[in-house]
Amino acid sequence: MIRRAIYPGSFDPVTNGHLDLIERCARLFDEVIVAVLMNGSKHPFFTAEERVGLLREVVPVSNVQVESFDGLLVEYAKERGASVIIRGIRAIADYEYELQMALMNRRLNPGIETIFLLPAEPYSYLSSRLVKEVFSLGGSMAGLVHPLVEERMRAKVAVTPSPRSKQED
């Protein structure tokens, strides 16, 4: 029997903390599906398609697949034949929220377990929200995200001057 896990999230953007958990999950399970949540109520930095593409480029692990999904996570997990949902937790606030979600998921589908993983120490404070905030204020992305992710973030906000803004000599 294949041990298949799902690691869901927005991954907007994918951080080094996410990558740490993905690599560790890949050692624990035969297959890992990184499931990018398509949430229409949020205003993401990257589109779901861009996030899936970025993850596929920066996750070089052969037993990891990257997909997008919407709807109930436990239904998606059941459709994909996964018996485990992986959630990363950094602090007590994460735990409280994730515990509620895990218990609801167990109520909806008792056959799917939720496993909480702690990030490696260098990433224990790191979140996509913080990365976006530091980036928007011009801070260094070194050690926070994969260099390709930083490159794509910079390209996304690059502003090309319009012909009218050029001063004539």
Buried (B, 14 or more C-beta within 10 A) or exposed (E): EEEBBBBBBBBBBBBBBBBBBBBBBBEEBEBBBBBBBBEEEEEBBBEBEBBBBBBBBBBEBEEBBBBBBEEEBBEBBBEBEBBBBBBBBBEEEBBEEBBEBBEEBBEEBEEBBBBBBBBBEEBEEBBBEEBBEBBEEEEEBEEBBBEEBBEBBEEEEEEEEEEEEEEEE
